[in-house]
Amino acid sequence: PSSISTNLPNIETIDLTNNRLTGSIIPSSWQYLTSLQLAGNSFDGTLSSAALSLSFLEALDLSRNKFSITSDDHDGGLSSIFRGMPRLKSLVWQINSLNTTIPTEIGLMTNLRELNLFELDLIGTLPSEIGRLHKLEYLSLGNNVKLIGSLPTEIGNLASLTHLTFGECSFRNQIPTEVGRLSELVVFQGDDNKLQSFPDELFMLKNLEILSLKKNIINQTLPSNIGFASNLKILDLSINLNLAGTIPTEVGFLTNIQKLSLETTHISGSLPIELSLLTDLVTIDLKKTWMVGTIPTELSFLRNLQLFRLSGQGRFRVHGTIPTELGTLP
């Protein structure tokens, strides 16, 4: 009911998640609100500056609704949030067709810890002002295919960042070397973009557990410092047709790795014996590569291995017999 705003002026927390509520909602009357959770309803109406002026708000989730923009607020409500909610720590706004840019006002949100803008039909580039969010720990921009341009170098200023995901966007060119400064990073996922290369500095991140850049247009070789990412559990660079060179022997230092996927690349050379040191490996996917030589018998040491693919090789072939020792794998 429309009276809810005026009848509850001192309310601090509202959670209406996953209901079937409809109509518009104007939260600006709740001046002391600290948490507003509206995800999974069918709320509509416009999100203007007046509606989103909540100076005490710390957590906001607008996901999976039908909000629209006002004619005089070309940033689709995002700039209104960034200007009117200076204490906001968590902004989750997923699956809503806004067809809007990420405004430069994003740099005003210096208290943000979580920013999840998944599948909002965002357009344009990621502004350099993102680098001002020094407390940000989680950043998700996935499924925004109209996000273009390069990742800004200022992303390296996000010293607290642990999760960076931007799959199924249209970012291109090189991943900036400045990502090597993200010492707390655990997840770096940029599948299905138009990225051309990644910096060696990515493998210097000691806390990195997931590095996934499949289905890009990466044109380079695997770096020799690959072994420095000693906590890596998933390395997926599959479906990068111009990823070339050999698998460095330093891969043997990735002792925590569980999945190694280089499928559909131009990786060549022989299988390094050092793979046998990676006893946590569950998946080795080298389908549609250019590997040559024989299968090392030492791979029988991989007692956790469940998937080992070498099918559909390129011009050359792995040859010889399948080592009988592999028959001892559980």
N, C-alpha and C positions, 0 to 999 in steps of 0.2 A: 504493500500500500504506500501511497505517496507520503502519508503522514509519518512513516518510519523515520525519516530524516529529522523532522522537527521534534518528534516525541522521544528520541534517544540522543540528545545532544552530547552526552558525556561518554558514549560508548567507545571502547578502545579496540575491541577485536570483533570482526565479523567474518565468519566462515560459512559460505553457502555452496561449497564445492559439490559438483556432480549431482545436481538436481535438474528439474525441468522448468526452471524459472524463466519468465519472459518479461518483456517490457524494458523500459529504460531505468537507469539507476543513477542518481546524482549524489555522489558521496561528499560533496563539498561542505554540507551542513555538519558533518562529523569531524569537527576540528581537532578532536583529541584522539582520533583513530590512529593506531599504530600498526594494525594488520588487517588487510582486506583481501579475502580469498573468494573469487567469483568464478573460478574455472569450471568448465563443463556444464554450462547452462545455455540459454538462448537469449541472453540480454542483448539489446540493440541500443540504438540511440547514439548520439555524438559524444565525443570526448573532447571537450573544449578546455581552455585554460581555467575557466571558472569552475568547471566540474572537478578538476583534478588539482586544486590548490589545497594540499593536505600537508602542512609543514611538519607534523609529528609522525607521519607514516614511515614505517621501516620495512614492511613486506607487502608486496602487491602481486597478485596473480589474476590476470585477465584472460587466460587461455580459453580457447574453444568456445567463443561467444560470437556475436555478430555486430560488434561495435563498428561504427563508421566515423568519418571525419567531418569536421565543419568546413565550410567554404573558406573561412579566414584562417584556418589552421592547417596549412599545407603539409605539415609534418605528421599528420595522421594521429595526433595525440601524443606522439613520442616527445616532441619538444615541450609540450605542456607538462608532461611528467617530469622531464629533466629540469625544468625551471621551477616547478611548484612543489617538489618533494625532496628537499635538500638532505633529509635524513635517511632516505631510502637505502636499505642494505640488500634487498632481494627484489628484483623485477623479473617476473616470469610472464611472458606474453607469447603464447604459441598458437599456431593454427588459426589465424585470422587474416583474411585478405585485406591488407592495408594499402598496398601499392604505393609505398612511400619511401622516402630516404631516411637514413640514420642522420639526424641533425648534429651539427657541431656542438650543440648544447649538452651532448653526452658527456663532455668534459667537466660539466658542473657536478656530476654525480660521484663525488670523491669518496663517499661512504659505501658505495656499492661493493658487495662481496659476490653476488650472483647476478648475472645478466643472461637471460635465456630468451632469445628472439627467434626461436625455431619456426620456420614455415609461416612467415608473415607477409610474403610477397614483397619483400624489401627490394629496393632498386638503388642503383648508384654505387658509390664507393664507401669503404669503411673510413671515416674521418680520422685524421691523425690525432685528434683530441682524445681518442680512446686511451692514449698513453698516459693520461692524467689520472686514471683510475688505479692508483697504487695499491689499494686494498682488495682489488678484484681477484677472486679465487676461481670462479667458474664463468666461462664465456662460451655460449653456444649460438652460432649463426646459421646452422644447417638448414638445408632445403629452402634456400632463397636464391633461385637460379639467376635472378637479375642483379645480384650483387657482383660487381665487376671490379676491374683494376687490380692493383697490387696490394698485398698486405702492407700496411704502413710500417716503417721502421720503428715508429714509436711504440709498437706492440712489445718491444723489448723492455719497456719501462714498467711492465706489469709484474713487479717483483714477487707478488704473492700468488700469481696464477698457478693453479694445479691442473686445470682442464681447459683445453682449447679445442673446440670442435667446429668445423665449418664445411662439412660434407655437402655435396650437391649444391654448390654455389658456382660462380664463374670467375673466381679469382685466377689471375694469370701471372706470368713472369716468374721471378725467383722468390722463394721464401727468404726474407731478409736475414742476414747473418745475426742480427740483433736478438733473434729468438734464443741464441746461445746464452743470453743473460737470464733466461727464465729458470732459475736454479731449482724452483719448487715444482716444476712441471712434471705431471704424471702421465697425462694423456694428451697426445697431439694427433688429431684426426682431421684430415683434409681430403677425403676421398672424392672422386668425381668432380674435379675442378679442371683448370687448364694450366696448372703449374708446370714450369719447365725445369726447375732444379730445386734442390734443397741444400742448405749449407752443411759442411762437415761439423759445424758447431752443435748441431742437433744431437750428435752422438757423444757430446761431452756432458750432457745433462744426466747427472748421477741418479736422479729420482725417476727418470722416464721409464714407464712400464709399457706403454702402448704407443707405437709409431705406425700410423696407417696413412698411406698416400696412394692407394690403389686408384687406377683409372684416371690418371693424369697424362701429361705429355712430357714426362721427365726425360731429359736427354743428358745423361752423365753416367759415371761409374759409381760403384759402391766404394766409400772411402776406407782407407786403411785404418782409421781410428774408430772403426765400427765397434771394436771390442771395449771401448771405454764406457759404453752404455750398459754397464754390467747388471742393472736391474731390469733390463728390457725383457718383457714377457711375450709381446706380440710385435713382430716386424712384418708388415704387409706392404709390399711395393709392387704388387701384381698389376697386370694390364697397363704397363708402361712400355710401349713397344720399342722405345729408344733407350731404355735403361740397359747399359752394356757392360762389358768387362767381365771379370771373373769374381767369384766369391772369395773375398780375402781370407787368408788363413787366420786372421785375427778374430774371425767369427767364433772361434773356439773359446773366447773369453766371455761370451754371452751365456753364462752358466745358468741363468734363470729363465731362458727363453723357452716358450711352449709352442709357439707357432712361427714358422718361417715360410713366407709365401712370396715367391718371385715368379709366379706363373705368368705366361704370356709376356715375356720380356726378351731382350737380346742377350741376356746373361749367358756366358759361354765358359769354356774350360772344363776342368775335371772337378768332381766332387771332392772337396778337401777332407782329408782324414779327420781334421779337427772337429768336424760335425759330430763325431762320436763322443766328444767330451760333453755334449749338451744333453745330459741325461734326463732333463725335464721335458724334452721335446715331445709333443703330441702330434704335430703336423709338420711335414716338410713337403711343400708343393712347388715343384719345378716343372710342371706341365707346360708344354709349348715354349721351352727355352732352347738353347743351343749347346747344352752340355755334351761333353765327350768323355771318353775313357771308360773305366769300369766302376762298378759299385764296390766301395771299400767294404771288406768283411767286418771292419771295426764298427759299422753301423749296427751290428747285433748288440752292442752295448746299450742301445737306446731302448730300455725296457718299457718306457711309457709311450713309445711311438704307436699311433693308431692309423695315421694316413701318410703314405709316402708315394708321391706321384711324379713320374718321369715320362708320362705318355705324351705323344704328339710332338716329338722333338723336331727341331728345325733341320737345317741342311745336313748336320752331322748327327750322330747317334751315340748314345751310351751302348757299349758292346760287351761281349763276354758273357759269362754265365752269372746267374743270380747266386750269390754266395749261400752255401748251405747253412751258414751260421744264422742267416736271417730267419730261418725256419724255427729257431729257438725263441723268437719274440713271442710274448704272450698274446 
